Amino acid sequence: MTKSLISLCRSGQPILLVATEMGFRVYSKLGFTTSSTYCFFRGGTVDGKGLLNVKPATQDDSSLILNLDEQVTGETRGWLLLKHLSSALVIKHPDNGDLRGFYLPDCGAGTIAATDTEAGIELLKYKLYHHPEKQLCIPE
């Protein structure tokens, strides 16, 4: 079944896959390699205070979000993120307006990237407060 799904993918496009330990062996035999390792968390609550810095992204933020994502992940993932930018939320520096982080609630379990710890934590809190049903997926 996996071979059939791989053949349906567009040639040249990366295939992102999150595998369990048991599935890892199967996917390795099919040529998949590990690029990142993640920890998954579910549950927890946060106080909604202090989440005022998270704002809806504007059209002007789109290229900044893609650039920040590439800067943070080291990957060019515009092909994956573009269709989710209409629901993007951002945190900007209060003094100069520079983009500090973003949250794409509709991309997978909710994609977050940030340039600094404070912005990352703020976005994680926002996600937990507004989307408690979504799990947190954090790179090790």
C-alpha positions as CSV (number, residue, x, y, z in Angstrom):
1,M,0.0,0.0,0.0
2,T,2.8,2.5,0.9
3,K,4.5,1.8,-2.4
4,S,1.3,2.7,-4.2
5,L,0.9,5.9,-2.3
6,I,4.5,6.9,-3.0
7,S,3.9,6.4,-6.7
8,L,1.0,8.8,-6.6
9,C,3.2,11.6,-5.3
10,R,4.5,14.3,-7.6
11,S,8.0,13.5,-8.8
12,G,10.6,15.6,-7.1
13,Q,8.4,16.6,-4.2
14,P,9.6,15.6,-0.8
15,I,7.4,13.2,1.2
16,L,7.1,14.1,4.9
17,L,6.3,11.2,7.1
18,V,6.0,10.8,10.9
19,A,6.7,7.2,11.8
20,T,6.3,5.3,15.0
21,E,9.1,3.1,16.1
22,M,7.3,0.1,14.7
23,G,6.6,1.7,11.4
24,F,10.2,3.1,11.1
25,R,11.5,-0.3,9.9
26,V,9.0,-0.6,7.2
27,Y,9.6,3.0,5.9
28,S,13.4,2.5,6.1
29,K,13.2,-0.5,3.7
30,L,11.3,1.8,1.3
31,G,14.1,4.4,1.2
32,F,12.8,6.9,3.8
33,T,15.5,8.5,5.9
34,T,15.2,10.3,9.3
35,S,15.6,14.1,9.0
36,S,14.1,15.1,12.4
37,T,12.9,13.5,15.6
38,Y,9.9,14.8,17.5
39,C,8.2,14.5,20.9
40,F,4.4,14.5,21.0
41,F,2.3,15.9,23.8
42,R,-1.4,16.1,24.4
43,G,-3.5,17.9,27.0
44,G,-2.8,20.6,29.4
45,T,-4.3,24.0,29.9
46,V,-3.0,27.5,30.0
47,D,-4.4,30.8,31.2
48,G,-5.4,33.0,28.2
49,K,-3.9,36.1,29.7
50,G,-1.0,37.7,27.8
51,L,-1.9,36.2,24.5
52,L,-2.7,39.6,23.0
53,N,0.6,39.7,21.0
54,V,-0.7,37.0,18.6
55,K,-2.4,38.7,15.7
56,P,-3.8,37.5,12.3
57,A,-1.2,37.6,9.5
58,T,-1.6,40.1,6.7
59,Q,-0.9,39.4,3.0
60,D,2.4,41.3,3.5
61,D,3.5,38.7,6.1
62,S,3.4,35.8,3.6
63,S,6.9,36.0,2.3
64,L,8.2,36.8,5.8
65,I,6.5,33.6,7.2
66,L,8.1,31.5,4.4
67,N,11.5,33.1,5.0
68,L,11.3,32.6,8.8
69,D,10.2,29.0,8.3
70,E,13.2,28.3,6.1
71,Q,15.5,30.1,8.6
72,V,14.2,28.1,11.5
73,T,13.8,24.7,9.9
74,G,16.6,24.8,7.3
75,E,14.0,23.5,4.8
76,T,12.2,25.1,1.8
77,R,8.6,24.2,2.6
78,G,6.7,26.9,0.7
79,W,5.0,24.1,-1.3
80,L,3.5,22.8,2.0
81,L,2.8,26.1,3.8
82,L,1.4,28.3,1.1
83,K,-2.1,26.9,1.2
84,H,-2.3,27.5,5.0
85,L,-1.2,31.2,5.1
86,S,-4.8,32.5,5.0
87,S,-5.2,31.3,8.6
88,A,-1.8,32.3,9.8
89,L,-1.2,34.1,13.1
90,V,2.0,36.0,13.9
91,I,3.9,37.7,16.6
92,K,5.9,40.8,15.7
93,H,8.5,42.8,17.6
94,P,6.6,45.7,19.3
95,D,9.3,48.2,18.4
96,N,10.3,47.5,14.8
97,G,7.5,45.2,13.6
98,D,9.9,42.4,12.6
99,L,8.3,39.0,12.5
100,R,9.3,36.9,15.6
101,G,7.1,33.9,14.9
102,F,4.0,32.3,13.3
103,Y,1.4,29.7,13.9
104,L,-0.5,27.9,11.1
105,P,-3.4,26.2,12.9
106,D,-4.6,24.4,9.8
107,C,-1.2,22.9,8.8
108,G,-1.0,19.4,10.2
109,A,-1.4,19.5,14.0
110,G,-0.6,23.3,13.9
111,T,2.8,24.5,12.7
112,I,4.7,26.9,14.9
113,A,8.1,28.5,14.2
114,A,9.8,31.3,16.1
115,T,13.1,33.2,16.2
116,D,13.2,33.4,19.9
117,T,12.1,31.4,22.9
118,E,9.6,34.0,24.2
119,A,7.7,34.2,20.9
120,G,7.7,30.4,20.6
121,I,6.3,29.9,24.1
122,E,3.7,32.6,23.4
123,L,2.6,30.8,20.3
124,L,2.5,27.4,22.0
125,K,0.3,28.9,24.8
126,Y,-2.0,30.4,22.1
127,K,-2.3,27.0,20.5
128,L,-3.0,25.3,23.8
129,Y,-5.6,27.9,24.8
130,H,-7.4,28.2,21.4
131,H,-6.9,24.6,20.1
132,P,-6.6,22.3,23.1
133,E,-7.7,19.3,21.0
134,K,-4.5,19.5,18.9
135,Q,-1.4,17.7,20.0
136,L,1.9,19.5,20.4
137,C,4.7,18.2,18.2
138,I,8.1,19.6,19.2
139,P,11.5,18.8,17.6
140,E,13.9,17.1,20.0
